[in-house]
Amino acid sequence: MSVLSTAAAGRQAAAVATDDFLGHPKGVYVCFFTEMWERFSFYGMKALLLLFLLQHHKFGDRAGLDVLGAYGGLVYCVPVIGGLLADRFLGMRKAVIFGGLLLVAGHAGMAFEGHAATTVNGVVVRDEGALRIFYLSLALIIMGVGFLKPNVSTIVGQLYAENDPRRDSGFSLFVAGINLGALFASIVCGYLGQTLGWRYGFGAAGIGMLLGLAQFIWGRKYLRGVGEPPAPLPQPREWSIYGGALLGLLPVAWLMHAVTSIQLGPDVVRWTYGIVVMALAGIVWSMWHSWRRDERNLGLAAYVPSLLAFALLGAVVIWLSHRYGVLDFFIEESTLALVLMSVVFLVVGFWYVGFVTRGCSKVEAQRMGAMMVLIFAALVFYTLYEQTYGSWVTFTDRLLTKDIAPSLVQAQPAVQWGEGWLANLRVFMASAPWSTYSLLLGPVSFVVAASVSDRNPASPLPRLLFGATVIVMLLGLLRDAVVLPQTAGSLTYLGALFIVLLAPLFSVIWAWLDRRGLDPSKPTKSAMGLFFGGLSFLPLVWAAQHAGATGAMASVWWLVLAYLLLELGEMCLYPVGLSAVTQLSVPRVVSLMMGTWFLATAFSETLAALFGKLAAIDVPEGETMVIADAAAKYADLFNFLMWLGIGCAVVALLASPLLRRMMHGVK
């Protein structure tokens, strides 16, 4: 019997050795590259989206930001539904494949740019057919992200045993794939879109997603059966889910069009604003109540005085908003997407108040209250952060130099397209960034390395091949960042670059502080994140003031400094927020609260577009932009956002001792 047990253990160890690569299951690398390509396609398209609308279709700044905000908001809303459908019916693997197919179709549609808009007798004439394809393509991408993004990360977690010590480092590896995709996306898609043509930037994003989907299908043998449906799924029900998702494309596409074509009535916005403010007052009341209450089951009458007090506070906020023009701004600039996001927020808010007042103990209610404050801090931070794809992009395009090291930039020859596709392919290959090709080496090297490892787990070749590929990829990236003339779209790579550089440093810093008992609490880290987020706008204020005073482009190094400060903030806040949701939520609603985190991110996308319209610039046809006027608008916007972030950081820091007590020992 012992001989048989020993033999079985030996076979199991051999199987694990064959299935592992560089200390982790090979399925993790399959998910790594799938997510890398998905983020490559997502951020590559996002880097170009606003510029494409402004320059190709001649949208005004306000309309372009409306589309960007609605798109960003829906991209973070729909994964809540996609994750639910996968958990209950489809399983993660099928959901990822279906989402990947939708993404490929969406990016293929984005590559159809149509005719550039023209102005006839002062009226902008657009290619309406191309715009309809554009809105449908955005809907496909939104729906595709909804099915793919939440489920590929869930697969990673299930590839490890519950107490596997490699789990945390496996997720760190997976997050590195996200950042790697975002880093290469801007360099490749942003550059191609603004130099060779929009279709090439969007097309590169689509090809990337196609490669990611192919990699996932090829690598499903390494998933160990993870991600299958929770129960046998009848084929009619499975196809009904796919059909429902496809039908859902129509209202999503309509909404993307409606945000620029439907003007909401003042009464709709006024009532929505009032209800949202009163709902916020209710949430704050529930936190206050959870702090003061005892465990006795008091009647409704005991709550009435405090409810009336907080309702009065909400009414005062509404009156002040009307008195100082805040409400008028919302009435003028709000879109249908923002109103719908507000409705979702109201539903979550009313549920939360009812849950913590009637369904939680005092400790649970206080922990949930602390978590909601941290989620709100994340909402404010990402409202600031998402300016990077809105006002930061247009500001860079209009008022900043583009090249990090101008003396090293090599002038690129003008692109001359030929008649045949083969000649044009040669032109493209000669003009594309080196990162376009070095990026392909990553998944190809993994396929080769995994195959070699399957046959000979002890071979050193896979490690050498993988290490050499990483070096080549980084060299190609460095060359493109320094040698190629940069564009406003390609410079969005700075955010992902600083994340990649700062993540290991922060990991060491937090560990060093923890060993000495000096690691800041979660509320303090969130306050630090808000402070750096607000401070990141200070260099841009100075850059705008310089451009306005001199009439010349300000240095791109102001943008580099702004990104550095912003990513310092994200390193403080983002990991804290995700960890807080899992640690502070009542266990039976942790999935719902994680969904609330993503809904807050969605709301921040729409709010970011709303605030970006404070610096909207519309230049009449035939006239040129007045640099001093544009610079003044940007300076006012950046100054406002700077003080918004710093002010919220001060409030969060002052509240951190109270929040620590509300967390009841959770670190």
Protein Blocks (a to p, Z undefined) as FASTA:
>chain_A
ZZmmmmmmmmmmmmmmmmpgghiafklmmmmmmmmmmmmmmmmmmmmmmmmmmmmnopaf
klmmmmmmmmmmmmmmmmmmmmmmmmmmnommlmmmmmmmmmmmmmmmmmmnojadddee
hiacddfklmmmmmmmmmmmmmmmmmmmmmmmmmmmmmpcfklmklmmmmmmmmmmmmmm
mmmmmmmmmmmmmmnomklmmmmmmmmmmmmmmmmmmmmmmnnopaiafbdcdfklmmmm
mmmmmmmmmmmmmmmmmmmmpccdfklmmmmmmmmmmmmmmmmmmmmmmmmpcfbdcdfk
lmmmmmmmmmmmmmmmmmmmmmnommmmmmmmpcfklmmmmmmmmmmmmmmmmmmmmmcc
fklmmmmmmmmmmmmmmmmmmmmmmmmmmmmmmmmmmmpcfbfblmlpccdddddddfbl
klmmmmmmmmpcfklmmmmmmmmmmmmmmmmmmmmmmbmklmmmmmmmmmmmmmmmmmmm
mmpccdfklmmmmmmmmmmmmmmmmmmmmmmmmmnopaccfklmmmmmmmmmmmmmmmmm
mmmmmmmmnopacdfklmmmmmmmmmmmmmmmmmmmmmmmmmmpcfklmmmmmmmmmmmm
mmmmmmmmmmmmmmgccddehiacdfklmmmmmmmmmmmmmmmmmmmmmmmmmmmmmmmm
mnnopZZ
